[in-house]
């Protein structure tokens, strides 16, 4: 099923069930007021939401569905507007390999064996059409097209196999990074903080079963499209070259602590190795830093600029028949 959170002036919004084709929706407040409330009692609440989802997809807009309405992504908050835990790790190691090669270094073995996970700011997660408000272009504004998993309660020391069955929802994200602030933070021996502004989410989160065969091995086997000012810049396959799948990321996050329902783990920007041969698709990039790394390796210097005020980034994942899975993130970069 597909779930969204509709703006209502509150911090957590109102939970809605969205039809598979993303054209209609229905408020779910009679079942659960918010997505967090649904996650807190998932075993009881999810079947009721799924029943409403089935009615909505079958076009039963009378009777119990008299409150169905046209779905508008612009009215959405992040599916989970604030999370008790939010962490991210680069699961596509090709992205890290390029960064190291651009500096004349090799990717250290430990980074290939265990996810490099850092905490993010879960206190305010942005909706799909919220502006990216920042004070300075000189900070090196970069988008980060990727995926995330919204988790159920998980005990400390959970195994990947156990975590697999506790992934409740999958989401599409724009995990922005201020690239020119990042080196100073890392040089001080601390993880990213000021260099990681609020993360944005596509309008709907989906249950793994909604993806059908595209969800296998703890990975989403679909292409992720990113356009900048209407121009295609990336279309990598999220199922290819992913070194750590979502169950592994969830288990790593729980290595020393338990998680409460509603915690989110992200997998970083999707990144594919270049392939040749018949049918090969140029992957492009899911963050500008990757394009700049490739340019530095090839030409000795980077030429692709970071985002500027007025730029619009659009991120969307399409299923095999070309229909949007999560809806699109479409954001304009605006001076604060």
RAZI-V669249 format. One record per residue. N is the residue number from 1. PSI is psi in radians with two decimals (NA if undefined). BURIAL is b if it has 9 or more other C-alpha atoms within 8 Angstrom, else e. Layout:
n:psi:burial
N:PSI:BURIAL
N:PSI:BURIAL
This chain:
n:psi:burial
1:2.92:b
2:2.29:b
3:2.53:b
4:2.87:b
5:2.13:b
6:2.38:b
7:2.33:b
8:0.24:e
9:-0.16:e
10:3.02:e
11:-0.48:e
12:-0.08:b
13:-2.92:b
14:2.37:b
15:2.41:b
16:2.59:b
17:2.34:b
18:2.40:b
19:2.75:b
20:-0.63:e
21:0.04:e
22:0.38:b
23:-0.56:b
24:2.83:b
25:2.94:b
26:2.33:b
27:2.49:b
28:0.34:b
29:-0.39:b
30:-0.28:e
31:-0.89:e
32:2.33:b
33:-0.58:b
34:2.87:b
35:-0.66:b
36:-0.71:b
37:-0.66:b
38:-0.74:b
39:-0.59:b
40:-0.40:b
41:0.88:e
42:-0.76:e
43:-0.57:e
44:-0.71:e
45:-0.71:b
46:-0.76:b
47:-0.59:e
48:-0.71:b
49:-0.68:b
50:-0.63:b
51:-0.74:e
52:-0.67:b
53:-0.76:b
54:-0.74:e
55:-0.72:b
56:-0.73:b
57:-0.47:b
58:0.04:e
59:0.38:e
60:1.35:b
61:0.08:b
62:-3.11:e
63:-2.03:e
64:-0.36:e
65:0.50:b
66:-0.25:e
67:0.30:e
68:2.57:b
69:2.84:e
70:2.28:e
71:2.26:b
72:1.91:e
73:-0.48:b
74:-0.29:e
75:0.06:e
76:2.49:b
77:-3.09:b
78:2.56:b
79:-0.70:b
80:1.69:b
81:-0.43:b
82:2.43:b
83:2.52:b
84:-0.43:b
85:2.42:b
86:2.04:b
87:2.73:b
88:2.54:b
89:2.46:b
90:1.78:b
91:-0.37:b
92:1.71:b
93:-0.29:b
94:-0.59:b
95:-0.81:b
96:-0.66:b
97:-0.76:b
98:-0.74:b
99:-0.75:b
100:-0.72:b
101:-0.62:b
102:-0.39:b
103:0.09:e
104:0.51:e
105:2.86:e
106:2.63:e
107:2.10:b
108:2.52:e
109:-0.72:e
110:-0.56:e
111:-0.34:b
112:-0.30:b
113:-0.41:e
114:2.40:e
115:2.45:b
116:1.57:e
117:2.37:b
118:2.59:b
119:2.61:e
120:3.11:b
121:1.85:b
122:0.01:b
123:-0.50:e
124:1.91:b
125:2.30:b
126:2.71:b
127:3.06:b
128:-0.42:b
129:0.11:b
130:2.46:b
131:2.61:e
132:1.72:e
133:2.03:e
134:2.74:b
135:-0.56:e
136:2.28:e
137:-0.53:b
138:-0.18:e
139:-0.22:b
140:1.14:b
141:2.15:b
142:2.47:b
143:2.94:b
144:1.68:b
145:2.08:b
146:-2.92:b
147:2.79:b
148:2.75:b
149:2.34:b
150:2.19:b
151:2.76:b
152:-3.12:b
153:2.35:b
154:2.32:b
155:2.77:b
156:2.45:b
157:0.27:b
158:2.55:b
159:2.78:e
160:-0.69:b
161:-0.70:e
162:-0.69:b
163:-0.53:b
164:-0.75:b
165:-0.03:e
166:0.15:b
167:1.93:b
168:-0.70:b
169:2.69:b
170:2.56:b
171:2.74:b
172:2.35:b
173:2.72:b
174:1.75:b
175:1.58:b
176:2.59:b
177:2.42:b
178:1.62:b
179:-0.54:b
180:-0.21:b
181:-0.38:b
182:-0.77:b
183:-0.71:e
184:-0.69:e
185:-0.75:b
186:-0.60:b
187:-0.44:e
188:0.00:e
189:0.24:e
190:2.82:e
191:3.05:e
192:2.38:b
193:-1.31:e
194:-0.46:b
195:-0.01:b
196:1.53:b
197:-3.07:b
198:2.45:b
199:2.53:b
200:2.64:b
201:2.57:b
202:2.84:b
203:-0.55:b
204:2.57:b
205:2.56:b
206:2.58:b
207:2.57:b
208:-0.64:b
209:-0.38:e
210:-0.43:e
211:-0.18:b
212:-2.32:e
213:-0.27:e
214:-0.31:b
215:1.80:b
216:2.55:e
217:0.40:e
218:0.35:b
219:2.76:b
220:1.96:b
221:1.20:b
222:2.76:b
223:2.55:b
224:2.03:b
225:2.33:b
226:2.31:b
227:2.50:b
228:2.03:b
229:0.68:e
230:-0.09:e
231:2.27:e
232:2.23:b
233:-0.30:b
234:2.54:b
235:0.86:b
236:2.76:b
237:2.04:b
238:-0.32:b
239:-0.19:b
240:2.51:e
241:0.28:b
242:1.94:b
243:-0.57:e
244:2.07:b
245:3.09:b
246:-0.70:b
247:-0.66:b
248:-0.70:b
249:-0.76:b
250:-0.75:b
251:-0.67:b
252:-0.70:e
253:-0.51:b
254:0.21:b
255:-0.68:b
256:0.08:e
257:2.76:b
258:2.73:b
259:2.55:b
260:2.68:b
261:2.35:b
262:-0.02:b
263:2.61:b
264:2.40:b
265:2.25:b
266:2.77:b
267:0.14:b
268:3.11:b
269:2.39:b
270:2.33:b
271:2.19:b
272:2.59:b
273:2.60:e
274:2.39:e
275:2.64:e
276:2.98:e
277:3.01:e
278:2.31:e
279:-0.04:e
280:2.44:e
281:2.22:e
282:2.11:e
283:-0.44:b
284:-2.56:b
285:2.74:b
286:0.07:b
287:2.61:b
288:-0.53:b
289:-0.62:b
290:-0.73:b
291:-0.71:b
292:-0.61:b
293:-0.77:b
294:-0.73:b
295:-0.69:b
296:-0.73:b
297:-0.75:b
298:-0.68:e
299:-0.10:e
300:-0.09:e
301:2.65:e
302:2.49:b
303:-0.40:e
304:2.14:e
305:2.74:e
306:3.07:e
307:2.55:b
308:2.80:e
309:2.33:b
310:-0.30:e
311:2.62:b
312:2.20:b
313:2.36:b
314:2.29:b
315:2.27:b
316:2.55:b
317:2.23:b
318:2.47:b
319:3.12:b
320:-0.53:e
321:0.12:e
322:0.14:e
323:2.51:e
324:2.38:b
325:-0.90:e
326:-0.02:b
327:3.05:b
328:2.55:b
329:2.18:b
330:1.87:b
331:2.52:b
332:2.43:b
333:2.14:b
334:2.46:b
335:2.27:e
336:NA:e
